[in-house]
Amino acid sequence: MPEFLVIFMATRSISLSLEEALLADLDAHSTNRSAAVSEAISQWLRHRQVAQLQQAYADLNQLQGGDLEEATVGGGAMGAEALERLNA
């Protein structure tokens, strides 16, 4: 018999104001507003984290010589931290 891991995350009720058209689209595509908004915010946060990571790597790419060697030491830790945030 397969075993399943169920994780319950604490939730908190908040109030949001949305434009009427956005709310109509949301209702047309989802029967659960809270789940849809939560998923959208999670995706938005992941997108921001990836953009920050890409910018950090682009900045590292611009370094040369001794600066690059120095940045390499902290770059691995920075990348690991960013990936941890993505997986959290």
Buried (B, 14 or more C-beta within 10 A) or exposed (E): EEEEEEEEEEEEEEEEEEEEEEEEEBEEEBEEEEEBBEEEEEEEEEEEBEEEBEEBEEEBEEBEEEEEEEBEEEBEEBBEEBEEBEEE
